[in-house]
C-alpha cells in the first residue's frame, strides 16, 4: 500500500489555511460593528459557520482517506481535488448561515439585551444607504445603545422608562431612517424648505442620540446616588489613615485647649524662698 503521509500533509495544510481565513473574517469580511450587542450577535453566527466548516473539512479528509486506502493512494489530482473542495467549503461557509437582520416590527420586542442587539444590527444594515455625514452619529448611537441596554438589564420590565425606550428604538429611530430612504437618491442633496435631506437626517439622528444619552443618564442617577451614599458610609465606618490622623489631631487640639484654659499653678519652691525671713 502506498504511503499517503505526504498527501495527508498537503490536505491538512490546505485545511489549516482555509480555517485561518475563516477566523480572520473569511473571503467576505463584514463591516465593523457599531456596538457590542450587534458584535455578539454576529460572533454567534461566525461560531456556527466555523463549526460547520470544521465538520465539512473533517468529512472531506475522511472521504479522501477512505478513497486513498481503497485505490492505494489518491495521487496529485486527488490532493488538488481535496484542496479545491476545502476551499469551496471555506467560501460557502464564509456567508452561510447568514446574519439574520431583524425586521422593523421586531426592534422594540424582547428583553433589553435583545432590543439593543436587534436595533444595532438593523442600523448596520441601513448604514450603506446613509450619507457619510451620518456615519459618526450611527457609530455613537451604537455605543449609547450598549450603555442604555446595560442600565435596563437591572430594571423591572414594568418600569416607565422601558416603554419610553421601546418607543425610541422601535419607532423614532427606524422611522427617521426610513423616511430618509423614501427620498430619491438624486434629490437628497438638493435644498428644500431651508435644508437638504442629508442635513435633516443628520440633525434628526443627533437629536435621537441626545435623547438616548438623556434616558441613560436619568436611569444612572439612582445608581450614582447609591454609590455616593455607600462611599460616605464606608468612609465613616472604616475611614483611612488621613481620617485617623484628622481625628487624632482634633483630639490633641481639644486637650491643648482644655489645659490652656485653666489658671496656672504657682511655683511652690519660688514661693518658699521669697517668704523665708532672715534671722
HELIX and SHEET records of a PDB file:
HELIX    1   1 UNK A    5  UNK A   23  1                                  19    
HELIX    2   2 UNK A   36  UNK A   71  1                                  36    
HELIX    3   3 UNK A   75  UNK A   93  1                                  19    
HELIX    4   4 UNK A  104  UNK A  106  5                                   3    
HELIX    5   5 UNK A  112  UNK A  126  1                                  15    
HELIX    6   6 UNK A  127  UNK A  129  5                                   3    
HELIX    7   7 UNK A  132  UNK A  152  1                                  21    
HELIX    8   8 UNK A  160  UNK A  167  1                                   8    
HELIX    9   9 UNK A  168  UNK A  172  3                                   5    
HELIX   10  10 UNK A  173  UNK A  181  1                                   9    
HELIX   11  11 UNK A  185  UNK A  187  5                                   3    
HELIX   12  12 UNK A  197  UNK A  237  1                                  41    
HELIX   13  13 UNK A  241  UNK A  260  1                                  20    
HELIX   14  14 UNK A  268  UNK A  275  1                                   8    
END                                                                             
